[in-house]
Amino acid sequence: MDRKIQKLKKLIDNFLHASRENILKEWGDPLKHSDNEIWFYNKYHWGIFKDEIAFIFGEDFVVDIMVTQYFFGWNIKIYSIMKEKIVNIE
């Protein structure tokens, strides 16, 4: 299994159906361009890679999680779940 898919699977196992309060506790305040229905967070690796993690809410619980991978600011891959399956969106 691809490492990014493993990372998304771990996020799904830990945070799918989590409440807003749990996300705030674990991840802190979301980025400024977040809104009430989708919260964004960044994770940096080695200074050249960035994962943008989006928690999508339905009511007050996470219903979807997306990870967008960037290399030097260029979007290279998007991973998400759809109907409880992990998909690679390109």
C-alpha angles and dihedrals in degrees: 000000000000113000092237091052089050089051091051091047089054091050090049093049092049104035113020107116090011118144125248088251092057091050091050090050095050102035105023124219116351123241118280095254090060121107136194095283102039129035123196129206131177129219119187127207124194090337095277102066125066129183115202108202119199123194110199116203132209108190102327099326135082110259099168139016126202129189118196115191120211130191114198088340095309118121108238107164141007123201125188143154122247120184091346094307125111113236134185109225114200 
